[in-house]
Amino acid sequence: MPETHGRQRTISLREMVPADFAVLFEHQQDQDATRLAAFPARDWEAFSTHWTTVLGDASAIARTILVDGDIAGYVTSWVDHDTRKVGYWLGKQFWGKGVATTALRQFTGEVTTRPLTAYVARHNLPSIRVLEKCGFVHVGVATPDPVDGVEEIVLELA
C-alpha cells in the first residue's frame, strides 16, 4: 500500500518489469553507490541478463520502488541455499529521505517468509541502519570473500 512520507511524497512498490531496467541500470552505475554496496556495476548486457533471469525465477520477488510515480530503486528477495534473502538498491537522489526504510517495511509486510536474511558490507552504515529500523538484527559476520576481501554483516528479520 502506498505511503505518504515527509513532504507529501508517495512511496510505493509495484512488480518490476523490463521497462524499469534502463533507470535501474543508471542507478547501479553510480560510483558512490557501488562503493557503499561493495558490488561492482554491471555493463548493460550483464545487468539486463541478470534481471531477466530474476524475473523468470519463480522463487524471486522483485519490486520497483516508486516515489511520486518515479522509479527510485528496487527491493528484491530470492532463495539461496534454503535461505530467503533480501536486497535493495536506491538511486542516489533518493538517499537520506526515508525512502529505503519505507520501501523495505512495505516489502517485509508483503513477503512474510521468516527468517529473511540480509548481507550488507560492514562499511555500509546507512544500509545497516535501514535494516535495523525495519526490525532486522545482527546475527553474524560472513566470511570475507577471498576475491574482494569485503566483510559483510548478516542481519535477520525473524
C-alpha positions in Angstrom: 0.0 0.0 0.0 1.5 3.4 -0.9 2.6 5.6 2.0 2.9 9.3 2.1 6.3 10.3 3.6 8.0 13.6 4.5 6.8 16.4 2.3 3.8 14.5 1.0 5.8 12.2 -1.2 4.1 8.9 -2.0 6.3 5.9 -1.7 5.0 2.6 -3.2 6.1 -0.7 -4.7 5.0 -2.5 -7.8 6.1 -5.5 -9.7 9.3 -4.9 -11.6 9.1 -5.0 -15.3 11.7 -4.9 -18.0 10.8 -1.3 -18.9 12.3 -0.4 -15.4 15.8 -1.7 -16.3 17.1 1.4 -18.0 16.6 3.6 -14.9 17.8 0.9 -12.5 20.9 0.3 -14.7 21.8 4.0 -14.3 21.4 3.8 -10.5 23.9 1.0 -10.3 26.4 2.9 -12.3 26.9 5.4 -9.5 30.4 5.1 -8.0 29.4 6.1 -4.5 26.6 3.5 -4.6 28.9 0.7 -5.8 31.5 1.7 -3.1 28.9 1.5 -0.3 27.3 -1.7 -1.6 30.8 -3.2 -2.3 29.3 -4.5 -5.5 30.6 -3.6 -8.9 28.5 -2.0 -11.6 27.4 -4.4 -14.4 27.5 -3.5 -18.1 24.2 -3.3 -19.8 24.3 -6.9 -21.2 25.1 -8.4 -17.8 22.6 -6.2 -16.0 19.7 -6.9 -18.3 20.5 -10.7 -18.4 20.7 -10.8 -14.6 17.3 -9.1 -14.2 15.6 -11.0 -16.9 16.8 -14.2 -15.1 15.5 -12.8 -11.8 12.1 -12.0 -13.2 11.9 -15.5 -14.7 12.7 -17.2 -11.3 9.5 -18.3 -9.6 11.1 -18.1 -6.2 12.3 -14.5 -6.7 10.2 -11.5 -5.8 11.2 -8.2 -7.4 9.6 -4.8 -6.7 10.3 -1.4 -8.2 10.3 1.4 -5.6 8.4 4.4 -6.8 8.5 7.9 -5.3 5.6 10.1 -6.6 5.5 7.7 -9.6 9.2 8.0 -10.4 11.5 4.9 -10.3 13.6 5.3 -7.2 15.1 1.8 -7.0 14.2 -1.8 -6.2 13.8 -4.3 -3.4 14.0 -8.0 -4.1 14.0 -11.3 -2.3 15.3 -14.7 -3.5 16.1 -18.1 -2.2 19.8 -19.1 -1.9 20.7 -22.4 -0.3 17.4 -22.7 1.5 17.7 -19.2 2.9 15.3 -16.4 1.8 17.5 -13.3 1.3 16.6 -9.7 0.7 18.4 -6.8 -1.0 17.6 -3.4 -2.3 19.2 -0.5 -4.3 18.2 3.1 -4.3 19.1 5.8 -6.7 21.4 8.3 -5.1 19.0 11.2 -5.4 16.6 9.3 -3.1 19.2 8.7 -0.3 18.6 10.1 3.2 14.9 10.7 2.7 13.4 7.6 4.4 12.6 6.0 1.0 14.6 2.8 1.6 13.2 2.3 5.1 9.6 2.9 3.9 10.0 0.6 0.9 11.6 -2.2 2.9 8.9 -2.0 5.5 6.3 -2.3 2.8 8.2 -5.2 1.2 8.6 -7.1 4.5 4.8 -6.7 5.0 4.3 -8.4 1.6 7.0 -11.0 1.9 6.1 -12.8 5.1 8.6 -15.7 5.0 10.8 -15.7 8.0 13.6 -15.6 8.7 14.5 -13.0 6.0 18.3 -12.6 5.7 20.3 -9.6 4.5 24.0 -9.4 3.9 25.5 -5.9 3.9 29.1 -4.6 3.6 30.3 -3.7 7.1 31.2 -0.1 6.0 27.7 0.5 4.6 26.3 2.1 7.7 23.3 3.7 6.1 22.1 0.4 4.8 22.7 -1.3 8.1 20.6 1.4 9.8 17.7 0.9 7.3 17.7 -2.8 8.1 17.7 -2.1 11.8 14.8 0.3 11.6 12.9 -2.4 9.8 13.5 -4.9 12.7 16.5 -6.8 11.3 19.0 -7.8 14.0 22.7 -8.7 13.7 23.2 -12.5 13.7 26.7 -12.8 12.5 29.5 -11.8 10.1 30.0 -13.6 6.8 33.5 -14.9 5.9 35.1 -12.2 3.7 35.1 -13.0 0.0 38.6 -14.2 -0.9 38.4 -12.2 -4.2 37.4 -8.8 -2.9 38.0 -9.2 0.9 34.7 -7.4 1.7 33.4 -8.3 5.2 29.7 -8.5 5.4 27.4 -8.2 8.4 24.5 -10.7 8.4 21.1 -9.4 9.6 17.9 -11.3 10.0 14.2 -10.5 10.4 12.6 -13.2 12.5 
